[in-house]
Amino acid sequence: MGRNRNKKPLLENIEIVKLAAEGKAIAKVDEKVVFVTNVIPGDVVDVQVTKKRKSYMEGHPVVFHKYSDLRVDAFCEHFGVCGGCKWQNLPYEEQLNFKQQEVLDNLSRIGKIELPKANPILPSAKTEFYRNKLEFTFSNKRYLTFDEINSDADIARTPALGFHVPRLFDKVVDINKCHLQADPSNAIRLAVKEYAFANDLSFFDIRAQEGFLRTLVVRTSTTGDIMVIVVFYHEDVEKREGLMAHLAEKFPEISSLMYIINEKANDSFTDQEVILYKGEDHIFEKMEDLRFKIGPKSFYQTNSEQAYELYSKTREFANIQKDEVVYDLYTGTGTIANFVARQAKKVIGIEYVPEAIEDAKLNSEINGIDNTVFFAGDMKDVLNADFIAEHGHPDMMIVDPPRAGMHADVVETILQAAPNRIVYVSCNSATQARDLQMMDHAYKVTKVQAVDMFPHTHHVENIVLMEKR
Ligand SMILES: C[S@@+](CC[C@H](N)C(=O)[O-])C[C@H]1O[C@@H](n2cnc3c(N)ncnc32)[C@H](O)[C@@H]1O
């Protein structure tokens, strides 16, 4: 163990033994677990420790002595610098194996529940260009790599349009080609940057709170619709018109071209007015014979094709009968509720965000679905005995909570309501396991299906069918 000035040890020549949660990997030193970023099993590295606790340490590699035999070449020129797609160097099969194992480990270790034989994880058909939405950030401070900083060449810190560097809120990696979203996403981003350079439009400085261009959102759809939103820090009619007209002319395929003037300190635009420049103020996504209307602030699952697989599995597990009342908790824009409505007598969707509930209602309406009802509010307040008495006893429930899982009160209300079956869709199998344990005395887990929505990241969805004991 070496020492450096900041007193955190340098661990030399250690072998990475397995993958761990959150995209990190594990080595063991003197029986202590070390969580290391940016490595895969089989790598032998020197690790600079950044955090030291009684039972574990965290760090990053500073020297590679051996690269793992498992490694494959990353396909993206920005790999290792940009924070996304960090498992590109791990074969997709290995990524899937790890995700499957992580889900099962969490269910059995945290949930301590008896498990059926799990279905094999569902891979994503597309492992590149699978996202339908990206938000790029303009910054007057391009992130410089260590190589650039250490090189003798005269490297200018030019403005950048791309992605935030993890943990550095004011620096942005300038992206040439991103493999996450299909064309014309890359072409639009590059054209905006080129126009901005040619016409002297300034890029935002988040520290100084000055500059003109803030963010660029591109949404694509399986229907072929394309939405582009340019976010400016302040109004400058001439400059703004110039850029918007340029985009409209160069990309006639953009079906919804919009902009926002966001004078706030932060980039979030959920509370901002979105102004239509050309086309429609929405795009459509489709799934089977359903159409979903997506406005600039609407949520939609970001991997459309794999969302269809996720929902299809959910519907299969739910096995809804014509006379059944279904509750879809954490319904978002009501996509699952609408997707299963034709099988059910009635579907009741509940969700926190009022705008999402408006979208959910609209999506029922445009699809001629008249057996859904939607309510906005915090689940623990809305879902109670009175609500259930008023809207009908649930024969089955579908729940798809955020990463934190369900509030204990919500779990308790579900137990009181005692539906025959529950399908629990989760993007965090650790909190899912905790919730399943609370229901284990009343429900038996009979099916488990992990679904990979986000190749080359550590994220994984998991669907569980629970049946009343
Ligand atoms: C994982 S998303 C589910 C989205 C939806 N099922 C879909 O597939 O599009 C979780 C949803 O729960 C909502 N949510 C988070 N906390 C909530 C709460 N306390 N009460 C109600 N809804 C909540 C979020 O706004 C989000 O829409």
The ligand as an ORCA input file, in Angstrom:
! r2SCAN-3c Opt
* xyz 0 1
  C     -41.068      4.753    -12.680
  S     -42.195      6.041    -13.009
  C     -43.555      5.133    -13.639
  C     -43.982      5.625    -14.943
  C     -45.059      4.867    -15.691
  N     -45.505      3.646    -15.076
  C     -44.533      4.611    -17.076
  O     -44.168      3.485    -17.390
  O     -44.462      5.577    -17.859
  C     -42.704      6.457    -11.394
  C     -43.783      7.530    -11.332
  O     -44.150      7.706     -9.970
  C     -44.429      9.073     -9.737
  N     -44.293      9.293     -8.283
  C     -43.156      9.424     -7.561
  N     -43.432      9.562     -6.252
  C     -44.775      9.512     -6.129
  C     -45.668      9.604     -5.016
  N     -45.195      9.773     -3.784
  N     -46.984      9.521     -5.256
  C     -47.438      9.353     -6.524
  N     -46.650      9.238     -7.605
  C     -45.338      9.333     -7.418
  C     -43.439      9.787    -10.595
  O     -43.879     11.099    -10.882
  C     -43.366      8.883    -11.832
  O     -44.267      9.308    -12.826
*
